Amino acid sequence: MASIQANLAKYFIRQLRQRSLAHMNSLSQLRIEQDNALSRIRPPKNVNFKTEPFVKFSAEWAIPATALGNRHPDKVIMYLHGGGYAIGSAASHRGLVGKIVSETGIRALSLDYRLAPEHPFPAALEDSVYAYLWLMDKHGYDANDIFIMGDSAGGGLCLSTLLKLKEMGLPQPLAACVFSPWTDLSLSGDSFDTHSDKDPLLMPEHAKKWAKWYHAEMDANHPHVSPLFGDYSGTAPILIQVGTEEILLSDTLRMVSNAKKFNADIKVDIWEGMFHVWHFGWPYVPEARDAIVKIADFVDARLKANIVSQAENISPKYAQQNQAPGNYDSWLKYGTDMMKNFWEY
């Protein structure tokens, strides 16, 4: 049963959603509204923030403020924010990312990847893979020094990134940790309809619009768009957290079922009565704090075991043959050599 604080949070989220509906016809205003609303969740004081510019997108470092808090200085989290691929930012997620950094003792690079509809697929995936390679090439991290994390659409993007790295024959990160991930942009899950009245935040009609904005002309069933349909053999260990009152609940349940067909190392953590990305409520909601502690426990377990999935034996050609129908023209298909000619560092 959800706590009193969680039930109060649901009530206030519904009120905020009603306010946001007034801006649904103005995407620029909706982006401002979300950033303003979520930025009220202040990050812990023991975390500092620093902008990291790239050529086509930007990012923000969240860094433990003290040596004592920086318990794993040789590790890094790459964080991908949620927002339906159309809204959200590093700024909107500063409170959540800051709390994760504080609990894990690991710095994070939070990406402001390019958003749809201005930048449809594969722009966000390009930015994610580029940043992952940049962390290794420019900061000297090994793949098993990197965790990738994300919520909602950002959680789906994390999983798509694992699949793309595998296809490219690149090493997997140490682990992936995703919260309330959007894994199916074809919107075929039953909870999309059965949970529409339970979910205090997401509305099916908006998800349909934003899904189309993102995948555009690409088949929504392509695994790089909808990672639910991917082949997870040889990918990094994955932890998924999801609430029972989300329209995306079946995205997670089917994702886990599919991944297990490929003997993936995947764990699902289902939270009774929780809403979409309840983690944001950590200053007020005990279940949010507990969920983030469990994320930190997962991170610690992976660090202690030093388990990393290796992708060297994955054939990029074989992986491409097993993709869902549909092709896309992207620098990603050419591998790491293309990076030298794609952007300036």
N, C-alpha and C positions, 0 to 999 in steps of 0.2 A: 504494500500500500504506500502511495506517495505521501510524503510529509506535508504538514500544513503549509510550510514555506513553498513547497513545490506547487501546491494547488493555488496558492495566492499568486505565484509567478505566472501560472497559466492564465489566470484572470487578467492580469496586467498585460500579458502578451496579446491577448485578444483585443484589448483596448488599443494597444499600439498598432495592431494590424488594421483596425478600423481607421485609424488616423492615416496610415500609410496608403490605404485605398484611394484617398483623395489625390495621391500623386502618381497613380498607376499609369496615367496618360502622359506623364512627363518623366522619362527615365532619368534625366539629369537631376531633377528635383528628388526623385526617389532615392538616388544614390546619396545625395546630401542628407536626406532624412535618415537613412539607415546609419550612415557614418556618425551623425549627431547622436542618434539613439544609443548605439552600441558603445560609443566613446565615453558614455557616462559610467561605464564599467571600468573603473580605474585599475591599472596594473599594480602589482605589488611594488612597494617602494624600493625593494632590493634588486630591481631590474632597470637597466638603462637602455635607451634606444638611439639608434644611429642610422641615418639614411644611407643606402647603397645604390647609386645610380647605375643603370645599364643603358644601352642604346635605345632599345625599343620598349622597355618597361623599367620599373624600379623595384626596389626591395627595401626592407628595414631590418636591421639587426636588433635583436633583443638579447642583451648581454647581462649576466649576473654582475651586480655592482661590486661585489667583494670577492677576494680570492677564496674565502670560505664557501661562498655560494657557488663559485665556479668549480664544482666538484669533478667535472670531466672536461678539462680545457682542450683536450685533443679530439672531442666529439662535437657534432653539430646536428641540429634539427633543421630540415628544410620544411617550412610550413606553407600550405596552400589554403587560402581562405575560401569560405563558402559564399553563396549569394547567387546561385542559379546561373553562374557564368556571366551574369549581367550586372550585378551590383557587388558591393563588398570591397574591402581594401585591407592593407596592412594596418591602417589607422583604426578601422572599425573593429579589428580583431586584436588590438594591442592588449586589452585587458585579459583575454583568454590566453594568448600566446605568452604574455608575461607570467601568468600563473603557471603554465606548463614549464617554462624556463626555471621559475623559482623552485618548483617541486622536483624537477629532474636534475638541476644543476648543470644543464647543458645550454649553451647559447643557441639561438634560432635565427635563421634567415627567413623572414616572412615576405613572400613575393606579392607584388602588385602586378600580377600577370595581366595581359591584355584581355579586355572584356568584349563579349558580344552585346549587341549585334554589329558593332563597328568592326570587331575583329572575331569572326566566327572560327570554328574549328579549321585548321589545327593550331591556331595562334597560341592558345593557353598551353597546349601540350608542348609546343616548341619552346615556350618560355620556361616551362618546368624542366625539361630535359637540358636545356641550355644552362640553367642555373645549377643543376646537379653536376654537369661536367665542369662548370666554372669553379665550383667548390673544390673539385679535385685538381684541376689544372692550375688555378690561381692561388688557392689556399693550402694546397698540399694534403687535403684529406684523402684517405683511402675510402673505397666504397664502404668498408665495414666500420668506418667512423661516422657514417651518415644515417640518421633516421629521417624518414619522410612522414609527415603528418598532415592531416587536413580534415575539414568538416564539410558536410553537405556536398555541394558540387566540388569543393576542394578535396573532399575525401574520394570522390569518384576520380578526380584528376590524379590523385596519388596512385590509385590502382591502375589507371591508364598509363601512367609513367612507368610503373613496374613492367607492364606488358611491352611498352615501347623499348625500354632498355633491354629487355630480353630479346626482342626482335633484332636489335642492333648489335647483339653479341656483347653488350657492355655489362660489367659487374653490377649485381644488385646491391642496394643499401643493406645495412645491418637488419633493419626491420621497417615495417610500415604500420602506422597506427591511425585509424580513421574513425570519425565520429559521425553517426547518422548519414552515411554516404549515399549520394545519388548515383546509383550504378546502372540505371536503366532509363535512358532517355526516350525509349520507345513507349514507356509508361504502361507496360503490360502487367504490372504487379496487381494483385487483388486488393491489397491494402490502400492502393491509390484511391479506390472508391469506398471500401468498407470503413476506412479510418478518416474520411474527410471531415466528419463532424467531431471527431476526437482531437484532431491535430489543431492546436490553438494558433499555429503560425502559418503553415503552408496551405495553399489553396490549389486544387487540381487545375483550374482554368489558367492560373498564372504559370504553373509548371509547364503546361502544354505550350504556351507562347514562348517561354524562355528556352525550352528544349529545341524548338524550331529555330530560334535565333542562333543557338550555338551550333547545332549540327548542319544547318543550312541545307546545302545540296548533298551532303554526305548521308549515307544510309545510317539511320539511328541505331541499327543493330551492329554496326561496326564495333569491335571490342575496344578501340581507342576512343570511341564516343561513349559507348555503354559497356564498361568493363565487366559487367555481369556475364557477358558472353565470351570472355577471354579464356585462354589456356594458361593455367597457373602452375604448370609443372616447372620446377626450377626457379620460382620466384622467391623473393624474400619472405620471411615469416610475417604474418599479418594479424593484427588485433583489430576487431571491429566492435564498437560500442553503439548500441541503438536502444531507443525507448519503445515501449509497447503502444504509445499513442501517436505514432508518426505515420503519415501516409507513405513514407519510404520504408516502413518496416519490412515489407516483402522484398524490397531491393536487397536488404542485408541477408534475409533468410535464404533467398534463392542464390545469392552470391556465394554464401558459405557452402551450400549444397553443390553448386557447380564446381567450386574450387576443390572440394574434397574428391571429386571425380579424377582430378589430376594429382592426387596425393599432396596437395598443398599443405603447408604448415600454417593453418589459419584457426583463429579462436574467435568466438563471438561472445560478447558480454551483453546480455539483454537486461534492461532496467525497467521493472514494472512501474507503470504509471508515468513514465518520463516522456517528455516532449522533444521536439526537434532541437538538437544541439543544446540540451539543458546545461551543458558545461559552462555556458556563459554566466549562469547564475551563481557561480562559486562564492561570491561574497555573501549570499543570502540563503542559498539552497544547499542543505547538507548532502543530498545526492550528487550535486555537481562537484563538491569538494571530494567526495568519496570516489567519484569516477576518475578525477584527475590523479588522485593518489594511486588508483589501480593502473593508470597509464604509466606513472612513474615506477611502479613495481614491475610492470612489463619491461620497461626500458632497463631497469637494473638487472633483471633476469637475463636479458639479452646481452648486456655488457659482461656479466659474470661468465656466461656460457661462451661468449664470443662466437656465437653462431652466425654465419653469413652464408647466404645462398650464392653459389658461383654460377655465372652465366657463360663461362668461356666455351663450354661444350655445346651451347645452344647455337644452332645454325640459323643465321638471319634469313637465309633463303627458305629453309624449312618452315620457320615461323611465319613468313609472309604467305606461304602457300596455304596456311591454315587460318588465315584471316577471314572474317565475314566478307560478303560481297561489297564491292566499292573500293575505289582507289582514291588517293589524294596526293597532290603534288606538294612536297614539303622537303626542306633541307634535311629533315630527320632521316629520310630514307637513304641518304648518301653516306651516313656515318660521320665519325668525328673529324675526318679530314675536311669536310665541308665547312666546319666551324670557322676555319681560318679565312674563308672567303665570304662568310655570311654576314658577320658583324665585326666591327672593331671592338676590341676589349676596352 
